């Protein structure tokens, strides 16, 4: 603690001294003990920032890996193609689909049954009813509503009856027609209709007839005769949906190829490599000094060494004796700074020739995917026992102790400051009163002795 000097000046001047400045000097000296504590808090806070950042990056890497280890993830994804997209086009290939080639011959397309009325004027007043049957279901009779005796009113009444059809009014230059479309695709939705309608405005009958018959699509799939009520076919090839668009003029077989989505897998592996390198670069950055020559917050810490060693060890481990038994088999090589590089040609080749082994490498129990996932769990901030979580917890404990020490010291200083201010104010008042006391003594002396100091 430095010394504090008080300069009272002349004791008989009555000027006293600056109490506030003197108290502040003493307080400043008392606060010097807090310096090392506050510096340590700042250091720990900087470490927390870096640890949290590393934890976030490891979480991202975990997500990347999960995309490859999940049985329904990118390695299960399929893509499909058609040899003639004018006849048949692929809509989707689910992860449950098996890779392979299928031959499909489209024989006829599915049709939805429709019916329509004769032409009337949109405002003509109608009376009577219509009867509608869908497939082999119940026949329903819908009567004209006297409150709305037009085609539009009849269409509304049919729709309100919920009998498995959709009714609309179609209008052109000739007039209006009632259109009825079955809600059930294919042959099972075939419409049987009849009309007992009269156009009161013209005193003529209004007929209702079937326009299009309900029909199932027919096709040969790998030589097996199949039908589909819809041209969107979901049951012919497990996990695959395709759309029938036309019937070829000649008997043409369309080749449908279901393949593993190697492009998406390659992208997922590349993303994993990129995010792994981001983690390693962040670790490497903490091993040096900043632009001012000061050591980085995590320099020399055990958690930094553990992160680096665990990641590199798990990445370079070998698994089994198959063709794909290490990350090197995938085209991943290590660099001198701990980062890795990916040879996309090697990865593409291994995906095209040994796809099942690549899947096993990431997804088998005890394989790379499981081991590396365990490593990330042991290191990351999402696991209560992870290295980063424990380091943050230890820092938090130290920060609390130091913060409490600073708070206690400040409370002590505040008490001392109050007492010092009172004591020094009292002393200052005495110094300021000395000239007045001297004058009083002189006056008393003159009164007793008759001696006047002004006249000698």
Secondary structure, 3 states (H helix, E strand, C coil): CCCCCCCCCCCCCCCCCCHHHHHHHHHHHHHHHHHHHHHHHHHHHHHHHHHHHHHHHHHHHHHHHHHHHCCCCHHHCEEEEECCCCCEEEEEECCCCCCEEEEEEEEECCECCEEEECCECCCCCEEEEEEEEECCCCEEEEECCHHHCCHHHHHHHHHHHCCCEEEEEEEECCEEEEEEEECCCCHHHCEEEEEEEEECCCCEEECEEEEECCECEEEEECCEEEEECCCEECCCCCCEEEEECCCCCCCCEEEEEEEECHHHHHHHHHHHHHHHHHHHHHHHHCCCECCCCCECCCCCCHHHHHHHHHHHHHHHCCCCCCCCCCHHHHCEEECCCCCEEECHHHHHHHHHHCHHHHHHHHHCCCCHHHHHHHHHHHHCCCCCCCHHHHHHHHHHHHHHHHHHHHHHHHHHHHHHHHHHHHHHHHHHHHHHHHHHHHHHHHHHHHHHHCCCHHHC
